[in-house]
């Protein structure tokens, strides 16, 4: 999917630390856990 703009995973994980985890050395994607 091309959203026509860059998505900065490093910035997203910094602003949403309690919901997300990002370890690019282990897995290239960001995991975002939503609370119900």
C-alpha positions as a LaTeX table, in Angstrom:
\begin{tabular}{lrrr}
\hline
Residue & $x$ (\AA) & $y$ (\AA) & $z$ (\AA) \\
\hline
Unk1 & 0.00 & 0.00 & 0.00 \\
Unk2 & 1.45 & 3.37 & $-1.01$ \\
Unk3 & 0.17 & 6.17 & 1.23 \\
Unk4 & 2.14 & 8.82 & $-0.77$ \\
Unk5 & 4.11 & 10.01 & 2.28 \\
Unk6 & 6.81 & 8.48 & 4.48 \\
Unk7 & 5.82 & 6.83 & 7.75 \\
Unk8 & 8.51 & 7.34 & 10.39 \\
Unk9 & 8.33 & 4.30 & 12.67 \\
Unk10 & 10.98 & 5.68 & 15.03 \\
Unk11 & 8.89 & 8.79 & 15.71 \\
Unk12 & 5.70 & 6.81 & 16.09 \\
Unk13 & 7.19 & 4.48 & 18.68 \\
Unk14 & 8.58 & 7.46 & 20.63 \\
Unk15 & 5.22 & 9.23 & 20.80 \\
Unk16 & 3.21 & 6.05 & 21.50 \\
Unk17 & 5.60 & 4.08 & 23.73 \\
Unk18 & 2.95 & 2.45 & 25.89 \\
Unk19 & 1.13 & 1.01 & 22.86 \\
Unk20 & 3.93 & 0.16 & 20.43 \\
Unk21 & 7.14 & $-1.79$ & 20.11 \\
Unk22 & 9.72 & $-1.51$ & 17.34 \\
Unk23 & 12.92 & $-3.56$ & 17.17 \\
Unk24 & 14.18 & $-3.24$ & 13.58 \\
Unk25 & 17.07 & $-5.64$ & 14.27 \\
Unk26 & 14.57 & $-8.40$ & 15.17 \\
Unk27 & 11.51 & $-7.58$ & 13.03 \\
Unk28 & 11.17 & $-4.84$ & 10.38 \\
Unk29 & 7.64 & $-3.80$ & 11.41 \\
Unk30 & 6.17 & $-1.81$ & 14.26 \\
Unk31 & 3.71 & $-3.62$ & 16.53 \\
Unk32 & 0.91 & $-1.37$ & 17.81 \\
Unk33 & $-1.36$ & $-2.80$ & 20.49 \\
Unk34 & $-4.75$ & $-1.16$ & 20.81 \\
Unk35 & $-6.54$ & $-1.12$ & 24.15 \\
Unk36 & $-10.25$ & $-1.77$ & 24.03 \\
\hline
\end{tabular}
